[in-house]
Amino acid sequence: MRQGPWGRGHAWGRWHEGPPPPWWPKGEPYERQNFRRLRGRFMRRMVGFALLALITFTIFVAIVVALVLAAFNAITGGASPPGAFVIAGVVVLLILVNGGARSVRRLTVPLGDLIDASERIESGDYSARVRVRGPRELRALGNAFNAMGARLERSETERRRLLADVTHELRTPLTVIQGNIEALIDGVHPADQTHLRAILDETQVLSRLVDDLRTVSVAEAGALGLHRESTDVTDLVRDVAASFEPTAAAQGVTLAVDAPPATSGDIDPIRVREILTNVVANALRYTPRGGSIRLGVSATERDLTVTVADTGPGIAPDILPHVFERFTRSPESPGAGLGLAIAKSLVTAHGGTIEAHSAAGQGTEIRFTLPNPAP
């Protein structure tokens, strides 16, 4: 490619210098596309093409008219053609020229809109959309472009929200750790088991948060490996319930399992145990003293369903549609809001579905369905 005085390709009007967009990796070389010149060149080419087609068509029409006139003269013995004939020919020519110009405009205007919108997205404005118009192929291209822009905008919003949420969640344990260590160094607190245990507890909170974030990100990227095997899901559910029995008893909550004697499924038992653990822990967090949590299992020839129902206060209507999103939680929740997000990611990795049903004051039921149980 030719070298221009302002960098590679500038002599051809393809690139120009400028700051990289916000999403560009720092330290990476960047050459910004000159979209204005690109659109100008495109428009000039389209106009040139239209003029060339018009000239070619005009020559063709002129030849046809000359042949028609020659035939007319031969038939009439050299008599002049009527004026109406000439006027009709001129009108037809003008109509064809106008139709050709409109056809070129139908092509160039939507493509010009795409070039302008591409420049906005390249500069970091993911709200850019194009007006869908023109021939069917260009309308399909416009719809695809708008869908791409919407997805990029949604991803950028989620990225910003995730960074803000992670920063917020990391700040509390780090602040506690820093404060305790400074107190130990300054001699405010003795380096005894009580104060060292507080630091250890906060490091465990950090470790658990990092592990949860890794699980969610790997699962959402589709890179989570599953190790399926024939598993008795009823036994798995009973084991999870038994592991929560001491905590439930201390909180005055009753745990019960309603399941057939044996229900086999082709699943990853470790991941399904993690799903159940997160869902039951979330139910136990919101169930008041004297309440109950019921775990259920049912199966058909094609899928396996597990339910966890509690008698807690229920989920607010404005929060219910977002309970499986990362960091979604009620103001009084002590958790990080990742448990149900992890559960959904692991269920989706199995090819299943998960849903929440709740009404204010009537408790909550989390139901997930996994396909392909073992016979």
C-alpha positions as a Markdown table, in Angstrom:
| # | Residue | x | y | z |
|---|---|---|---|---|
| 1 | Met | 0.0 | 0.0 | 0.0 |
| 2 | Arg | 1.3 | 3.5 | -0.8 |
| 3 | Gln | 2.7 | 5.7 | 1.9 |
| 4 | Gly | 1.2 | 9.1 | 2.3 |
| 5 | Pro | 2.8 | 12.0 | 4.3 |
| 6 | Trp | 0.5 | 11.2 | 7.2 |
| 7 | Gly | 0.9 | 7.4 | 7.4 |
| 8 | Arg | 0.0 | 4.3 | 5.6 |
| 9 | Gly | -2.7 | 4.6 | 3.0 |
| 10 | His | -3.3 | 8.3 | 3.6 |
| 11 | Ala | -2.4 | 9.2 | 0.0 |
| 12 | Trp | -5.5 | 7.2 | -1.0 |
| 13 | Gly | -7.7 | 8.9 | 1.6 |
| 14 | Arg | -8.3 | 5.7 | 3.5 |
| 15 | Trp | -6.9 | 6.5 | 6.9 |
| 16 | His | -6.2 | 9.6 | 9.0 |
| 17 | Glu | -4.6 | 10.2 | 12.4 |
| 18 | Gly | -6.7 | 10.5 | 15.5 |
| 19 | Pro | -7.1 | 9.3 | 19.0 |
| 20 | Pro | -8.3 | 5.7 | 19.4 |
| 21 | Pro | -11.8 | 5.0 | 20.7 |
| 22 | Pro | -12.3 | 4.2 | 24.4 |
| 23 | Trp | -12.5 | 0.4 | 23.8 |
| 24 | Trp | -9.2 | 0.2 | 21.9 |
| 25 | Pro | -6.5 | -1.8 | 23.9 |
| 26 | Lys | -3.9 | 0.6 | 25.4 |
| 27 | Gly | -0.5 | 0.3 | 23.8 |
| 28 | Glu | -1.8 | -1.3 | 20.6 |
| 29 | Pro | -1.1 | 0.5 | 17.3 |
| 30 | Tyr | -4.2 | 2.2 | 15.9 |
| 31 | Glu | -5.1 | 3.6 | 12.5 |
| 32 | Arg | -8.5 | 5.3 | 12.3 |
| 33 | Gln | -10.6 | 4.9 | 9.3 |
| 34 | Asn | -11.5 | 8.2 | 7.5 |
| 35 | Phe | -15.2 | 7.6 | 7.1 |
| 36 | Arg | -15.9 | 11.0 | 5.6 |
| 37 | Arg | -13.4 | 10.4 | 2.8 |
| 38 | Leu | -14.6 | 6.9 | 2.4 |
| 39 | Arg | -18.2 | 8.0 | 2.0 |
| 40 | Gly | -17.2 | 10.8 | -0.4 |
| 41 | Arg | -15.3 | 8.3 | -2.6 |
| 42 | Phe | -18.2 | 5.9 | -2.5 |
| 43 | Met | -20.6 | 8.6 | -3.6 |
| 44 | Arg | -18.3 | 9.8 | -6.4 |
| 45 | Arg | -17.9 | 6.3 | -7.6 |
| 46 | Met | -21.7 | 5.7 | -7.6 |
| 47 | Val | -22.3 | 9.0 | -9.4 |
| 48 | Gly | -19.6 | 8.1 | -11.9 |
| 49 | Phe | -21.1 | 4.7 | -12.4 |
| 50 | Ala | -24.6 | 6.2 | -12.9 |
| 51 | Leu | -23.2 | 8.8 | -15.4 |
| 52 | Leu | -21.4 | 6.0 | -17.3 |
| 53 | Ala | -24.5 | 3.9 | -17.4 |
| 54 | Leu | -26.6 | 6.9 | -18.5 |
| 55 | Ile | -24.1 | 7.8 | -21.4 |
| 56 | Thr | -24.1 | 4.1 | -22.5 |
| 57 | Phe | -27.8 | 4.0 | -22.4 |
| 58 | Thr | -28.2 | 7.3 | -24.2 |
| 59 | Ile | -25.8 | 6.0 | -27.0 |
| 60 | Phe | -27.9 | 2.8 | -27.2 |
| 61 | Val | -31.1 | 4.8 | -27.4 |
| 62 | Ala | -29.6 | 7.1 | -30.1 |
| 63 | Ile | -28.6 | 4.1 | -32.1 |
| 64 | Val | -32.0 | 2.5 | -31.8 |
| 65 | Val | -33.7 | 5.9 | -32.7 |
| 66 | Ala | -31.4 | 6.2 | -35.8 |
| 67 | Leu | -32.3 | 2.7 | -36.9 |
| 68 | Val | -36.0 | 3.4 | -36.4 |
| 69 | Leu | -35.7 | 6.7 | -38.4 |
| 70 | Ala | -33.8 | 4.9 | -41.2 |
| 71 | Ala | -36.5 | 2.3 | -41.4 |
| 72 | Phe | -39.2 | 5.0 | -41.3 |
| 73 | Asn | -37.5 | 6.9 | -44.1 |
| 74 | Ala | -37.2 | 3.7 | -46.1 |
| 75 | Ile | -40.9 | 3.0 | -45.7 |
| 76 | Thr | -42.2 | 6.5 | -46.3 |
| 77 | Gly | -39.7 | 7.4 | -49.1 |
| 78 | Gly | -37.9 | 10.1 | -47.1 |
| 79 | Ala | -40.8 | 11.8 | -45.5 |
| 80 | Ser | -40.1 | 13.6 | -42.2 |
| 81 | Pro | -41.3 | 11.8 | -39.1 |
| 82 | Pro | -44.1 | 13.3 | -37.2 |
| 83 | Gly | -43.2 | 15.7 | -34.3 |
| 84 | Ala | -45.1 | 13.6 | -31.9 |
| 85 | Phe | -42.8 | 10.7 | -32.5 |
| 86 | Val | -39.7 | 12.8 | -31.6 |
| 87 | Ile | -41.5 | 14.2 | -28.5 |
| 88 | Ala | -42.5 | 10.8 | -27.4 |
| 89 | Gly | -38.9 | 9.6 | -27.7 |
| 90 | Val | -37.6 | 12.5 | -25.7 |
| 91 | Val | -40.2 | 11.9 | -22.9 |
| 92 | Val | -39.4 | 8.2 | -22.7 |
| 93 | Leu | -35.7 | 9.0 | -22.5 |
| 94 | Leu | -36.4 | 11.5 | -19.6 |
| 95 | Ile | -38.5 | 9.0 | -17.8 |
| 96 | Leu | -35.8 | 6.4 | -18.0 |
| 97 | Val | -33.1 | 8.8 | -16.9 |
| 98 | Asn | -35.3 | 9.8 | -13.9 |
| 99 | Gly | -35.9 | 6.2 | -13.0 |
| 100 | Gly | -32.2 | 5.4 | -13.2 |
| 101 | Ala | -31.4 | 8.4 | -10.9 |
| 102 | Arg | -33.9 | 7.2 | -8.4 |
| 103 | Ser | -32.6 | 3.7 | -8.5 |
| 104 | Val | -29.0 | 4.9 | -7.8 |
| 105 | Arg | -30.3 | 7.1 | -5.0 |
| 106 | Arg | -32.1 | 4.1 | -3.4 |
| 107 | Leu | -28.8 | 2.3 | -3.3 |
| 108 | Thr | -26.4 | 5.1 | -2.3 |
| 109 | Val | -28.4 | 6.8 | 0.5 |
| 110 | Pro | -28.9 | 3.6 | 2.7 |
| 111 | Leu | -25.2 | 2.7 | 2.1 |
| 112 | Gly | -24.2 | 6.2 | 3.1 |
| 113 | Asp | -26.2 | 5.9 | 6.3 |
| 114 | Leu | -24.4 | 2.7 | 7.1 |
| 115 | Ile | -21.0 | 4.4 | 6.6 |
| 116 | Asp | -22.0 | 7.3 | 8.9 |
| 117 | Ala | -23.3 | 4.9 | 11.6 |
| 118 | Ser | -20.2 | 2.7 | 11.3 |
| 119 | Glu | -18.1 | 5.8 | 12.0 |
| 120 | Arg | -20.1 | 6.5 | 15.2 |
| 121 | Ile | -19.8 | 2.9 | 16.4 |
| 122 | Glu | -16.1 | 2.9 | 15.6 |
| 123 | Ser | -15.7 | 6.0 | 17.8 |
| 124 | Gly | -17.5 | 4.3 | 20.7 |
| 125 | Asp | -21.1 | 5.5 | 20.2 |
| 126 | Tyr | -23.0 | 2.2 | 20.3 |
| 127 | Ser | -26.4 | 3.9 | 20.2 |
| 128 | Ala | -25.9 | 4.5 | 16.4 |
| 129 | Arg | -28.7 | 3.1 | 14.3 |
| 130 | Val | -29.6 | 3.3 | 10.6 |
| 131 | Arg | -33.0 | 4.0 | 9.0 |
| 132 | Val | -34.0 | 0.7 | 7.3 |
| 133 | Arg | -34.9 | 1.5 | 3.7 |
| 134 | Gly | -34.0 | 0.7 | 0.1 |
| 135 | Pro | -34.1 | -2.6 | -1.7 |
| 136 | Arg | -34.8 | -5.8 | 0.3 |
| 137 | Glu | -31.1 | -6.7 | 0.5 |
| 138 | Leu | -30.2 | -3.3 | 1.9 |
| 139 | Arg | -33.1 | -3.5 | 4.4 |
| 140 | Ala | -31.7 | -6.9 | 5.6 |
| 141 | Leu | -28.3 | -5.3 | 6.0 |
| 142 | Gly | -29.7 | -2.4 | 7.9 |
| 143 | Asn | -31.6 | -4.7 | 10.3 |
| 144 | Ala | -28.5 | -6.8 | 10.8 |
| 145 | Phe | -26.5 | -3.6 | 11.5 |
| 146 | Asn | -29.0 | -2.3 | 14.0 |
| 147 | Ala | -29.1 | -5.7 | 15.8 |
| 148 | Met | -25.3 | -5.6 | 16.0 |
| 149 | Gly | -25.4 | -2.1 | 17.4 |
| 150 | Ala | -28.0 | -3.1 | 20.0 |
| 151 | Arg | -25.9 | -6.0 | 21.1 |
| 152 | Leu | -22.7 | -3.9 | 21.3 |
| 153 | Glu | -24.6 | -1.3 | 23.4 |
| 154 | Arg | -26.0 | -3.9 | 25.7 |
| 155 | Ser | -22.6 | -5.6 | 26.1 |
| 156 | Glu | -20.9 | -2.2 | 26.9 |
| 157 | Thr | -23.6 | -1.4 | 29.5 |
| 158 | Glu | -23.2 | -4.8 | 31.1 |
| 159 | Arg | -19.4 | -4.4 | 31.1 |
| 160 | Arg | -19.6 | -1.0 | 32.8 |
| 161 | Arg | -22.2 | -2.3 | 35.4 |
| 162 | Leu | -20.1 | -5.4 | 36.1 |
| 163 | Leu | -17.0 | -3.2 | 36.7 |
| 164 | Ala | -18.9 | -1.0 | 39.0 |
| 165 | Asp | -20.4 | -3.9 | 40.9 |
| 166 | Val | -17.2 | -5.8 | 41.2 |
| 167 | Thr | -15.5 | -2.7 | 42.5 |
| 168 | His | -18.2 | -2.2 | 45.1 |
| 169 | Glu | -18.1 | -5.8 | 46.2 |
| 170 | Leu | -14.3 | -5.9 | 46.5 |
| 171 | Arg | -14.1 | -2.6 | 48.4 |
| 172 | Thr | -15.7 | -3.8 | 51.7 |
| 173 | Pro | -13.5 | -6.9 | 52.4 |
| 174 | Leu | -10.4 | -5.0 | 51.3 |
| 175 | Thr | -11.2 | -2.1 | 53.6 |
| 176 | Val | -11.7 | -4.5 | 56.5 |
| 177 | Ile | -8.5 | -6.3 | 55.8 |
| 178 | Gln | -6.5 | -3.1 | 55.5 |
| 179 | Gly | -8.0 | -1.6 | 58.6 |
| 180 | Asn | -7.2 | -4.7 | 60.7 |
| 181 | Ile | -3.7 | -5.0 | 59.4 |
| 182 | Glu | -3.0 | -1.3 | 60.1 |
| 183 | Ala | -4.4 | -1.8 | 63.6 |
| 184 | Leu | -2.1 | -4.8 | 64.2 |
| 185 | Ile | 0.9 | -2.8 | 62.9 |
| 186 | Asp | 0.1 | 0.2 | 65.0 |
| 187 | Gly | -0.4 | -1.9 | 68.1 |
| 188 | Val | -4.1 | -1.0 | 68.5 |
| 189 | His | -5.1 | -4.7 | 68.3 |
| 190 | Pro | -3.0 | -7.6 | 69.5 |
| 191 | Ala | -2.0 | -10.2 | 66.9 |
| 192 | Asp | -4.1 | -12.9 | 68.5 |
| 193 | Gln | -6.4 | -15.5 | 67.1 |
| 194 | Thr | -9.5 | -13.3 | 67.2 |
| 195 | His | -8.2 | -10.5 | 65.1 |
| 196 | Leu | -6.2 | -12.8 | 62.7 |
| 197 | Arg | -9.4 | -14.8 | 62.2 |
| 198 | Ala | -11.3 | -11.6 | 61.2 |
| 199 | Ile | -8.6 | -11.0 | 58.5 |
| 200 | Leu | -8.8 | -14.7 | 57.4 |
| 201 | Asp | -12.6 | -14.5 | 57.1 |
| 202 | Glu | -12.4 | -11.5 | 54.8 |
| 203 | Thr | -9.8 | -13.1 | 52.6 |
| 204 | Gln | -12.2 | -16.1 | 52.3 |
| 205 | Val | -14.9 | -13.7 | 51.2 |
| 206 | Leu | -12.6 | -12.3 | 48.5 |
| 207 | Ser | -11.7 | -15.8 | 47.4 |
| 208 | Arg | -15.3 | -16.9 | 47.2 |
| 209 | Leu | -16.2 | -13.8 | 45.2 |
| 210 | Val | -13.4 | -14.3 | 42.7 |
| 211 | Asp | -14.4 | -18.0 | 42.3 |
| 212 | Asp | -18.0 | -17.1 | 41.8 |
| 213 | Leu | -17.1 | -14.5 | 39.2 |
| 214 | Arg | -14.9 | -16.9 | 37.4 |
| 215 | Thr | -17.6 | -19.6 | 37.3 |
| 216 | Val | -20.1 | -17.1 | 35.9 |
| 217 | Ser | -17.8 | -15.7 | 33.2 |
| 218 | Val | -16.6 | -19.2 | 32.1 |
| 219 | Ala | -20.1 | -20.5 | 31.9 |
| 220 | Glu | -21.4 | -17.5 | 30.0 |
| 221 | Ala | -18.5 | -17.9 | 27.6 |
| 222 | Gly | -19.6 | -21.4 | 26.9 |
| 223 | Ala | -16.2 | -22.8 | 28.0 |
| 224 | Leu | -17.5 | -24.6 | 31.1 |
| 225 | Gly | -16.7 | -28.3 | 30.8 |
| 226 | Leu | -19.3 | -30.8 | 32.1 |
| 227 | His | -18.6 | -34.3 | 33.2 |
| 228 | Arg | -21.9 | -36.1 | 32.8 |
| 229 | Glu | -22.6 | -39.4 | 34.4 |
| 230 | Ser | -25.7 | -41.3 | 35.5 |
| 231 | Thr | -26.6 | -39.9 | 38.9 |
| 232 | Asp | -29.4 | -40.6 | 41.4 |
| 233 | Val | -30.7 | -37.0 | 41.6 |
| 234 | Thr | -32.9 | -37.9 | 44.6 |
| 235 | Asp | -29.9 | -38.9 | 46.6 |
| 236 | Leu | -28.1 | -35.8 | 45.5 |
| 237 | Val | -31.0 | -33.6 | 46.6 |
| 238 | Arg | -31.2 | -35.3 | 50.0 |
| 239 | Asp | -27.4 | -34.9 | 50.5 |
| 240 | Val | -27.7 | -31.1 | 49.8 |
| 241 | Ala | -30.6 | -30.8 | 52.2 |
| 242 | Ala | -28.7 | -32.7 | 54.9 |
| 243 | Ser | -25.7 | -30.4 | 54.5 |
| 244 | Phe | -28.0 | -27.4 | 55.3 |
| 245 | Glu | -29.9 | -29.1 | 58.2 |
| 246 | Pro | -27.6 | -27.6 | 61.0 |
| 247 | Thr | -27.9 | -24.1 | 59.6 |
| 248 | Ala | -31.7 | -24.4 | 59.1 |
| 249 | Ala | -32.2 | -25.8 | 62.6 |
| 250 | Ala | -30.2 | -22.9 | 64.1 |
| 251 | Gln | -32.4 | -20.5 | 62.2 |
| 252 | Gly | -35.7 | -22.3 | 63.1 |
| 253 | Val | -36.4 | -23.3 | 59.5 |
| 254 | Thr | -37.7 | -26.7 | 58.5 |
| 255 | Leu | -36.1 | -28.5 | 55.5 |
| 256 | Ala | -38.1 | -31.2 | 53.7 |
| 257 | Val | -37.5 | -33.3 | 50.5 |
| 258 | Asp | -40.4 | -34.5 | 48.4 |
| 259 | Ala | -38.9 | -36.8 | 45.8 |
| 260 | Pro | -39.4 | -40.4 | 44.5 |
| 261 | Pro | -37.1 | -43.1 | 45.9 |
| 262 | Ala | -34.8 | -43.0 | 42.9 |
| 263 | Thr | -34.5 | -40.6 | 40.0 |
| 264 | Ser | -31.6 | -41.1 | 37.6 |
| 265 | Gly | -30.3 | -38.4 | 35.3 |
| 266 | Asp | -27.4 | -38.0 | 33.0 |
| 267 | Ile | -25.9 | -34.9 | 34.6 |
| 268 | Asp | -22.7 | -33.4 | 36.1 |
| 269 | Pro | -23.3 | -34.2 | 39.8 |
| 270 | Ile | -20.7 | -31.6 | 41.0 |
| 271 | Arg | -22.3 | -28.8 | 39.0 |
| 272 | Val | -25.9 | -29.8 | 39.9 |
| 273 | Arg | -24.9 | -29.9 | 43.5 |
| 274 | Glu | -23.5 | -26.4 | 43.1 |
| 275 | Ile | -26.8 | -25.2 | 41.6 |
| 276 | Leu | -28.8 | -26.7 | 44.5 |
| 277 | Thr | -26.4 | -25.3 | 47.0 |
| 278 | Asn | -26.8 | -21.7 | 45.7 |
| 279 | Val | -30.6 | -22.0 | 45.4 |
| 280 | Val | -31.1 | -23.5 | 48.9 |
| 281 | Ala | -28.7 | -21.0 | 50.4 |
| 282 | Asn | -30.6 | -18.2 | 48.8 |
| 283 | Ala | -33.9 | -19.6 | 50.1 |
| 284 | Leu | -32.5 | -20.0 | 53.6 |
| 285 | Arg | -31.3 | -16.5 | 53.6 |
| 286 | Tyr | -34.8 | -15.1 | 53.2 |
| 287 | Thr | -36.9 | -17.6 | 55.1 |
| 288 | Pro | -37.9 | -16.3 | 58.5 |
| 289 | Arg | -37.8 | -18.3 | 61.8 |
| 290 | Gly | -40.7 | -20.8 | 61.8 |
| 291 | Gly | -40.8 | -21.0 | 58.0 |
| 292 | Ser | -40.0 | -24.0 | 55.8 |
| 293 | Ile | -38.1 | -24.9 | 52.6 |
| 294 | Arg | -39.3 | -27.8 | 50.4 |
| 295 | Leu | -37.1 | -29.5 | 47.8 |
| 296 | Gly | -38.9 | -31.5 | 45.1 |
| 297 | Val | -37.8 | -33.7 | 42.3 |
| 298 | Ser | -39.9 | -35.0 | 39.3 |
| 299 | Ala | -39.0 | -36.6 | 36.0 |
| 300 | Thr | -40.5 | -37.4 | 32.6 |
| 301 | Glu | -39.2 | -39.4 | 29.7 |
| 302 | Arg | -37.4 | -36.3 | 28.3 |
| 303 | Asp | -36.4 | -34.1 | 31.3 |
| 304 | Leu | -35.8 | -33.8 | 35.0 |
| 305 | Thr | -37.2 | -31.0 | 37.2 |
| 306 | Val | -36.0 | -29.8 | 40.6 |
| 307 | Thr | -37.9 | -27.2 | 42.7 |
| 308 | Val | -36.9 | -25.3 | 45.8 |
| 309 | Ala | -39.8 | -23.5 | 47.4 |
| 310 | Asp | -39.7 | -21.3 | 50.6 |
| 311 | Thr | -42.2 | -19.5 | 52.7 |
| 312 | Gly | -40.2 | -16.2 | 52.8 |
| 313 | Pro | -41.6 | -12.8 | 52.0 |
| 314 | Gly | -41.3 | -13.3 | 48.3 |
| 315 | Ile | -39.6 | -11.2 | 45.6 |
| 316 | Ala | -40.6 | -7.7 | 44.8 |
| 317 | Pro | -42.2 | -7.4 | 41.3 |
| 318 | Asp | -39.5 | -5.0 | 40.0 |
| 319 | Ile | -36.7 | -7.3 | 41.1 |
| 320 | Leu | -38.3 | -10.7 | 40.0 |
| 321 | Pro | -37.4 | -10.3 | 36.3 |
| 322 | His | -33.7 | -9.7 | 37.2 |
| 323 | Val | -33.1 | -12.3 | 39.9 |
| 324 | Phe | -30.8 | -14.4 | 37.7 |
| 325 | Glu | -28.7 | -11.4 | 36.7 |
| 326 | Arg | -25.3 | -10.8 | 38.4 |
| 327 | Phe | -25.3 | -8.7 | 41.6 |
| 328 | Thr | -29.1 | -8.5 | 41.8 |
| 329 | Arg | -30.1 | -8.6 | 45.4 |
| 330 | Ser | -32.4 | -6.9 | 47.9 |
| 331 | Pro | -31.0 | -4.0 | 50.0 |
| 332 | Glu | -31.0 | -6.1 | 53.1 |
| 333 | Ser | -29.2 | -9.1 | 51.6 |
| 334 | Pro | -25.8 | -9.9 | 53.0 |
| 335 | Gly | -24.7 | -11.8 | 49.8 |
| 336 | Ala | -23.0 | -10.6 | 46.7 |
| 337 | Gly | -25.9 | -11.4 | 44.4 |
| 338 | Leu | -24.1 | -14.0 | 42.4 |
| 339 | Gly | -25.7 | -17.3 | 43.7 |
| 340 | Leu | -28.7 | -17.3 | 41.3 |
| 341 | Ala | -26.6 | -16.0 | 38.4 |
| 342 | Ile | -24.3 | -19.0 | 38.9 |
| 343 | Ala | -27.2 | -21.3 | 39.1 |
| 344 | Lys | -28.6 | -20.0 | 35.8 |
| 345 | Ser | -25.2 | -20.3 | 34.1 |
| 346 | Leu | -24.8 | -23.9 | 35.2 |
| 347 | Val | -28.3 | -24.9 | 34.2 |
| 348 | Thr | -27.8 | -23.3 | 30.8 |
| 349 | Ala | -24.5 | -25.2 | 30.4 |
| 350 | His | -26.6 | -28.4 | 30.9 |
| 351 | Gly | -29.0 | -27.2 | 28.2 |
| 352 | Gly | -31.7 | -26.6 | 30.7 |
| 353 | Thr | -33.9 | -23.8 | 31.9 |
| 354 | Ile | -34.5 | -22.1 | 35.2 |
| 355 | Glu | -37.3 | -19.8 | 36.3 |
| 356 | Ala | -38.5 | -18.1 | 39.5 |
| 357 | His | -42.1 | -17.7 | 40.6 |
| 358 | Ser | -43.0 | -15.5 | 43.5 |
| 359 | Ala | -45.7 | -13.3 | 45.0 |
| 360 | Ala | -45.4 | -10.7 | 47.8 |
| 361 | Gly | -45.9 | -12.5 | 51.1 |
| 362 | Gln | -46.3 | -15.9 | 49.5 |
| 363 | Gly | -42.8 | -17.2 | 49.3 |
| 364 | Thr | -40.6 | -18.0 | 46.3 |
| 365 | Glu | -40.2 | -21.1 | 44.1 |
| 366 | Ile | -37.1 | -21.7 | 42.0 |
| 367 | Arg | -37.6 | -24.4 | 39.4 |
| 368 | Phe | -34.9 | -25.7 | 37.0 |
| 369 | Thr | -35.3 | -28.3 | 34.3 |
| 370 | Leu | -32.5 | -30.4 | 32.9 |
| 371 | Pro | -32.9 | -32.4 | 29.7 |
| 372 | Asn | -32.0 | -36.0 | 28.9 |
| 373 | Pro | -32.3 | -38.0 | 32.1 |
| 374 | Ala | -30.8 | -41.4 | 32.1 |
| 375 | Pro | -33.3 | -44.3 | 31.6 |
